[in-house]
C-alpha cells in the first residue's frame, strides 16, 4: 500500500493508505451505513461519480464474486474504509476486493478515521473531494478540485446506460442451490436503463414479468406504439446516478408516456424523474440517504419496513397535489413512495430489491405486476 492524499471541498486535507486503483480522481463524497454488501455497493451504477465512505469498519473480509455484481462493472470513484482485509474468508469468494477495484479503475482508501469523515458529512453535508496517490500538495489538490466539474454538472446516465437492448431472464437468487432461478413470465415490460441494478431485474422477472432492458435514448414514440399494439404491458424506470434535474431528454420522454397512459413503475431516480415530469422538481438532501437499515412507514398497511437506500435527491411535499403518498421515511419524514391519482403509475424512493438485504419491501414488485 502507498500513501494517498484526500482533499475535501471544505479545506480539510487527510492522509491514508491506498489499495485498488492508483492515480488521481475527483468526485462527491457520501457515507453508507450498510453492514454488508460492499461488492453490491461498489457495482451499483447509482454511485457513479461518488466516493463511498463505509461506516462499517471491516471491509473486504468476504471477498468478491461474479454472482454478487449488480452490474457488469464498478462505477463509483472510490471507497473509503477504516480497515481493509487483505485475506477474504468465504466459500463463495473468487477474488479480493483489491483485485476487483484494480480491474475496474476504482480507488480504495484505508487506514483512515471513517467516523471523523462521517461526522463531517453529517454536519456539513455531502461535498466534492479529490483523492490522489500522485499529488500530495494541498494547494495543488485544491486547484485541481476547483477546476473540475461538479457531480451535478455531469450526465452519468450516458456512461452507465446499456447501449443495446437485451432480454433479462434471471429471477430471484436461490440461496440453497446458489443459482438464479428461471421463472415463467406472463407480462412483458420495457425497463428504461438509467443505471439499472441486476437484482431489480431479477425481482421484476421473479414477479412474473419478462423484462426487455433498453437504452435511455429509446424514443417515446417507439415505446407508445408497442404499448398500443399490446406488445408490452408497461414500463419500468430504473435507478441511476446524478442530479435528475439535468436529464431534460428523459423528462420529455416520460411526459409523453404519462400522456399516453402507459403503466409505469419507478425506483429511486425513476421515482424522481416521474415527479419532475409531472411538474414537481426535486431538491437535494443535506447528506442523502445511503444504507441498508433505514425505517420507512407503509402508509397503506401501517407497517414499518427496514429498507435499503441510496439517493441524494428527493421529491417535494407538494407532489401530493397529483399523487397519494404510500411510504414515508421515518428518519426525516421525506416522501418514499407514491401512487399517482389519475394515472396507472407508482414509484418508490427506496430500493425494494435490497441486494443483499433487507427484503421487507420486495412485495412492491408484485404490486406492480398486479397493476399491469
N, C-alpha and C positions, 0 to 999 in steps of 0.2 A: 504494500500500500504506500502511496505517496501523499504529500501534502496537497490539500485543496483549500482554496480561499473562497469564502462566501461574503458577498456584499449585498446588504438589504437596502431597499429604497429609503428607509428611514435613517440611513447613515451608519448602521452597525456593521462592522467587519468581524467575521468569525473565521477560525481556522479549524480544520478537521482532517480526516484521512479519506482517501479516495479508493473506491473499488468500482467495478463495472467500467464503463467507457471513460476515457480521458478527454481533455480538451476544455473548451470554454462554452458555456451555454447560458442563455437568458430566458427567464420565464416567470410566471406568477407562483408564489409560494402559498400553500394551504396546508392544513393539518387534517389527518384522518384518524378517527378513534376506533377503527375496527381492530378486533383482537386476532382475527385470522384473515386469510385471503390476500396476502400481499401480491401473489402472482396475478390474481384476477384484477387487482387494482392497477398493477403495472401495465397490463394488457388491455385495460378499458380505454377505448378511444376518447371517452369524455374527459380524460385527464390530459389530452394533448395541450401542450403549451404550459404545463404546470410542473412545479416541484412539489412532491407529496412528502410531508413530514409525518411519520408514523408515531403515534403516541405509545403504541405497544413497543416496549424496549428491545425485544429479541426478534430479529427479522432474519430469514434465510434458513431457519432450522429444519424445515421440511423439504427444502429444495424446490425444484420446478419440474413440470412435466407437460407434455403436449395437450393432454386432455383438459387441463385447467386453464388454458389460454382463452380469454374472452374475445380475442380477435387474432388475426394471423401474426400481428406484430405488436411490439410495445410502443406506446405513443406519448407517455409523459416525458418531460425534460430530464427528470431525475428523481431519486428518492433520498430522503434524509432519515437516518436511523440511529438509535443510540448504540446498539451493539449488532454488528453483522456477524452471523455464524457461518464460518467457512466450511464446516463439515455437516451437511444435512443428514438427518436420520429419519427416513420414511421409506416404506417399501415401494411407494409409487414414484419416488424421486428418480428422474432421468438425468438431471444436470443441476448445477448450482445456480443460485440467483446471479452470482457474479458472471457466470458464463452467458446466461440469458441477456443480461444488461450489456455486456461487451458486444454480443452479436447484434443487438438492436440499437446500439449507439446511445444508450441511456446512462447517465451518470449515477453512481452510487456514492453517498456521502455518509460516513460513520464516525464514531468516536467524538460525538458532539452532544451537547445537552439539549435534547429534544423538548424537555419540559420548559426550558427557558424560551425556546423558539415558539412553542405553542402559546405561552403566556403573552408573548409579543403580538402574535396574530390575534389572539382573543381580545387584547386591549386596543390594538391599533388597526386591526382588520387585515385582510389579505393584501399583499403588496408585491411589486416586482422585485426580482433579485437576479444576481449573476453568480455563477459558480465557475471556478477555473482551476485547473491543475497547471496552467501555463503562466497566468498573470497573478501576482500577489500584491502589487502595489495598490493601495486604497484609492488613490486619485485616478489611476488608470482604469480600475474596475468601475468606479463611479462614472467616468467618461463613457465607457462602453455601454453601461446600463442606460444612461440618459439619452444616448443616441440610438438605442434600439427601439423598435415598435412595441407598444403595449399589447397585452393579450386581447384587449377589446378592439384592437385595430386589425387583427389578423383573422381571416376566414379559414379556420382549421377544418371546416367541413369539406373543403375542396381536397384536403390531404387525406382524410380518413374514409370518405365515402367510396363504395365499390365503383369500379369503372365499367363493369359488365354485370348484367343481370344474371341471377342464378337461383335455383330452387334449393331451399334448405329442407333436409329430410330427417335430421336427428330430432328425437324427442327428449324427454327428461332422463337424467342420469340414473342408471341402475346401480345402487351402492352395494349390492350383493355380488353382481357379476362384473362390475366395473366397466360397463359399456353404456353407450347412449341408445335408448330404445328407438324403434322404428314404428311409430303408431299409425293407425289408419286415420285418414282425414276426410271430413265431409264438407268443409267450407274451403274457399280459396281466397286469399288476400294478397295484396301487394304491401310490402314493407319498404317505405322510403328510408334509405340508409343515410343518416346524418352522422354515423359513428356507432352503428348498432352493436350490441353485445351478443355474443354467441348464446348465452343462456336465455336471453329474451326470445330468440328464435326457437330454442328448444321448448320453452314454455308455451309459445304460440302453437307450435306443432303438437305438443303434448295435449293441448286443449282441443285438438281436432281440426286445426286449420293448416292447409297446405300454404306455405309461405314462399312467394317469389320476391326476392330482395332486388331492388332496383336502385340505380344511382340517384343522387339528389337532384340531378339535372333533368330527370324524367318530366315530360310535359304533362300539364293538367289535362290537355285535350286527349292524350292517349289513355290516361287513366279513366277519365269520364266515359270515353267511348267503350272501353272494356266493361265498365260497370253497367252501362246502359244495355250492352249486349249480353249481360249476365255471365260474363266470363270470369268476373271476380265479384266477391260479396262485400268487400270493404277494404280499408286502407289502414295500415299501422304507421305511425310517425315515431321514429326512434329517438333515443337519447343521442347526445353528441356534445362536442366541446364548444367553448367560447360564448360570446355575447349574442343572444338571439336577435337583438335589435338590428344587427348589421346584415342579417340574412334576407335582404329585400326580395330576391327572386323566390325564395321559399315562402315568404309571406303571401305573395301574389298567387303562387301555386295552390296554397292551402285555401285562400279566399275563394278560388274557383271551385275547389272540391266542396267547400261549405255550401256555396250557391247551388251546386248540383245535388245536394242532399246525399252525398256519399257517406256511408257509415265510417266513422274514424275512431281510433284509439291512440292516444299519445302518452309517452312516458318521458319524464324529465324535460329535455329540450323540446320534444314533441308537444308536451303539455304547455310549455311556454310559447311555442310558435302558434298553437291554437288560440291562446289568449290574445297575442298580438294581432293575429289575423281577424279576430273579432273586434278589434279596435281598442284593446286594453294593453298598453305597453308594460313590459316587465321592469323590475327595478333590481339593483344589485344589493345583496345582503352584505353585512359587515365582513364576516369571515366565512359565510356559506355553511352548508350542512354536508359533512363528509364523514361517513362511518357506518357501522353495521349494528348500531344499538340505539336508534332514535325512536321515541314513542310517538305514535300517530293515532288519533282517535277516529274510528269509523263512525261518522255521524249517523249513518243509517241504522247500524246494529248496536251502537253504544260500546262496542269492544275497543280495547286499546291494543294496537298491534306494534310490535317491535320491528322496525324497518331498517333497510339499507338506504343510505342517502349519498348523493354526490351532485351537488349543484351550488352555484354561486348566485343564481338569479331566481326571482320569484314573481308570481303573478300578483296583481294588485287586488285589494279588497273589493273594489267596485265592480269586479267581474261578476259579482252576484246580480248585476242588472240583467245579465243574459244567461246565467248558469246557476246551478244549485251546488253548494259545497257538500261534498261527500266525505272528505277527510281533512283533519286539521292537525298541524304539528303541535305537540304538547310542550315543546321547548320554548317556542316563541309565538304560538298561535297564528303562524302563517298558513296559507291555504295549501293543502297537499293533494286534493282530489276534487274533480268537477264532473257534473253531468250537464250538458248544455240543454236549455229549456226547449228550443224549437228545432233541434237537430239531433240525429242519431249519433251523437259524439260524446265520448267520455275520455277522461285523462287523469293521470296521477303524477305528482312531482317526485315521489319516492320510487324506489326500484323494487317492484313486486317479485322480480325474478331472483333477486338476492343471492347471487352466486359469490361466496359459498353459503350464505345464510344471513339472517333468519328467513324462514319460509312462510311466515304468518299471513302474507298478503298475496300469495300465489293464486288465490281464488279469483282475483281480478281478471286473469286471462280467461277463465271460464265464463265470467260475466260478459266479456267482450264477445266470446263465441255465441253466447245466448242472445245478445243484442243483434248479432247478424242474422 
